[in-house]
Amino acid sequence: MEDLLYKLNPWWEEEYAAPGLVREKYLNALAASAQKQEITIVTGLRRVGKTTLLKQTIAGLIKSKVPSTRILFAPLDSFGLMN
């Protein structure tokens, strides 16, 4: 499982550049909820950019000097994490 977590979290070992088109409106909303320490649920149809948005948020956290080893991305639909 450790190998899978390192694969899902490449920023633990290397520089990370977030994928996709930056959507400031949604990134700002996530950042605002993080400042309030609220739980935020990101929902939507398949393939609309939920994971991309989360990975862009992760890149922003790293850029703001949050230690990359303190950021965990674990998609709950990953087969390797279900065992």
C-alpha positions as CSV (number, residue, x, y, z in Angstrom):
1,M,0.0,0.0,0.0
2,E,2.9,2.4,0.7
3,D,4.0,2.2,-2.9
4,L,0.5,3.1,-4.1
5,L,0.4,6.1,-1.8
6,Y,3.7,7.4,-3.1
7,K,2.3,6.9,-6.6
8,L,-0.8,8.9,-5.8
9,N,1.2,11.6,-4.1
10,P,4.1,12.4,-6.4
11,W,4.8,15.8,-4.5
12,W,6.2,13.8,-1.6
13,E,9.4,13.0,-3.7
14,E,9.5,15.5,-6.6
15,E,8.4,18.9,-7.8
16,Y,4.7,19.1,-8.7
17,A,2.9,21.0,-11.3
18,A,-0.9,20.9,-11.2
19,P,-2.7,19.8,-14.4
20,G,-5.5,21.5,-16.2
21,L,-7.2,24.9,-16.7
22,V,-7.1,27.1,-13.6
23,R,-10.5,28.1,-12.4
24,E,-9.9,30.8,-9.9
25,K,-13.5,31.0,-8.7
26,Y,-13.5,27.5,-7.4
27,L,-9.9,27.6,-6.1
28,N,-10.7,30.7,-4.1
29,A,-13.8,29.1,-2.6
30,L,-11.8,26.0,-1.5
31,A,-9.1,28.3,0.0
32,A,-11.7,30.3,1.9
33,S,-13.2,27.2,3.4
34,A,-9.8,25.9,4.4
35,Q,-9.1,29.1,6.3
36,K,-12.3,28.6,8.2
37,Q,-11.3,24.9,8.9
38,E,-14.6,23.7,7.4
39,I,-15.3,20.4,5.8
40,T,-15.8,20.9,2.1
41,I,-17.4,18.4,-0.2
42,V,-16.6,18.7,-3.9
43,T,-19.4,17.0,-6.0
44,G,-20.3,16.9,-9.6
45,L,-20.7,14.8,-12.7
46,R,-18.0,12.5,-13.9
47,R,-15.1,14.2,-15.8
48,V,-15.9,17.8,-14.9
49,G,-12.7,18.5,-13.1
50,K,-13.1,17.7,-9.4
51,T,-9.8,15.8,-9.1
52,T,-8.0,18.5,-11.2
53,L,-9.4,21.2,-8.8
54,L,-8.1,19.2,-5.8
55,K,-4.7,18.7,-7.3
56,Q,-4.5,22.5,-8.2
57,T,-5.4,23.2,-4.5
58,I,-2.6,20.8,-3.5
59,A,-0.1,22.7,-5.8
60,G,-1.3,26.0,-4.1
61,L,-0.7,24.6,-0.7
62,I,2.8,23.5,-1.7
63,K,3.5,27.0,-3.2
64,S,2.3,28.6,0.1
65,K,5.0,26.6,1.9
66,V,2.9,23.8,3.4
67,P,5.3,20.8,3.7
68,S,4.5,18.5,0.8
69,T,4.8,15.5,3.1
70,R,1.9,16.8,5.1
71,I,-0.5,16.6,2.1
72,L,-2.2,13.3,1.4
73,F,-4.4,12.6,-1.6
74,A,-6.2,9.3,-1.3
75,P,-9.0,8.8,-3.8
76,L,-11.5,6.4,-2.3
77,D,-12.2,4.7,-5.6
78,S,-8.6,3.5,-5.9
79,F,-8.7,-0.3,-6.0
80,G,-5.4,-0.6,-4.2
81,L,-6.7,1.3,-1.2
82,M,-9.8,-1.0,-0.9
83,N,-7.9,-4.0,0.4
